[in-house]
């Protein structure tokens, strides 16, 4: 039985809007030109492949449902009260293989000593064997290193085979589109001399795709036998937590932007175009909002939401629904706080554009103000909007980690990199130290933020009219 959270609906609305924007851009040359320049950038294409894998994980984790209960004695179809996602089904082994407590990456024994009952009735204090990690090994001390190497090689070989099949499909599709020979396409891609319109560096895309696929297949194969990134305090797999946190990071970055954009675009253009008392009111509004300490505003909003959910407990039938509402409310607060910077930029640009000759001519011919703003002002400030979106995304992902660290972020029951970092505070003070939860959150967050920043640099270079190069016709 499908379950649709509010954030699930919003994220698929956002996907639809992105598809609509792509369709709109293909029909307008002034938008196609900068995007072609982005496509020519090898670094942008490599990072876009990485971002697509993050997006795929987030979308799979946004399709929720109640699993069906398998009971042969029941004639009626019944569903569990638990709520799972497609990603949960794909990572069933990671989700269900829970240990007792901490265990290090690739460990076969627990991280802390316990009292163990011996066959002869005596009890000793030692590190107990894990229930799942390395349980297939007869002698872990001797067999673990050769076993890990063997399974790593198997995972790499599987990844190479999958990559070769996908590469062959891509090359075949390109040859059909260009109506050329497959060997010719293969040689062009290998030599980096691809000549398709826009000169997309397919060799970089395929190499990045191969590295990611090989890494994923190796991790997937190894995770069937070991806890690749260890387990946390309650024995849950850290790799599973890291994958589940991808959706939270993407939602914080994208939904906040979706909420912020209408305010920033509408008020920024209105302030610059109309000037006078309208400009004064809008400036007073965002100046006052910037004067309020952001942390205090978020803390007050989250406290109000907690009080509301406590007083209306019947409206929230599950823990997941409560956590989803808190995430949505956090995105709304961050969106209300973050529109002021873009609004200032758009106001300044609109002040310049309203004095341009074609805008003055439109006014002289009696064209309405709304028409002028939509047809003459908005298209000429879209490069600022695009640059701000991609630059603000990574900052918002990092904000979630900071807010969780001071306990005003997403719900503690929701998987997020911020919650993983927050829980790692106490783990870092243990003896011996538990370092893998913090390291896993850091690696996954670094991959997303670094890829977003590098892609943002390419978008900025392509859309900034001061440094953009227009290809000769």
Secondary structure, DSSP 8 states (H G I E B T S, - for coil): -EE--HHHHHHHHHHHHHHHHHHHHHT-HHHHHHHHHHHH-HHHHHHHHHHHHHHHHHHHTT-EEEEE---TT-SS--EEEEEEEHHHHHTHHHHH---SS-B-TT-SB-SS-EEEE-TTS-EEEE--B-SSTTTT-SSHHHHHHHHHHHHHHHHHHHHHHHHHHHHHHHHHHHHHHHT--HHHHHHHHHHT---STT---HHHHHHHHHHHHHHHHHHHHHHTTS-TT-B-TT--BHHHHHHHHHHHHHHHHHHHHHHHHHHHHHHHHHHHHH-HHHHHHHHHHHHHHHHS-HHHHHHHHHHHHHHHHHHTGGG--SHHHHHHHHHHHHHHHHHHHHHHHHHHHHHHHHHHHTTSHHHHHHHHTT--HHHHIIIIIHHHHHHHHHHHHHHHHHHHHHHHHHHHHTT-SS-TTS--HHHHHHHHHHHTTSSS---HHHHHHHHHHHHHHHHHHHHHHHHHHHH-TTT------
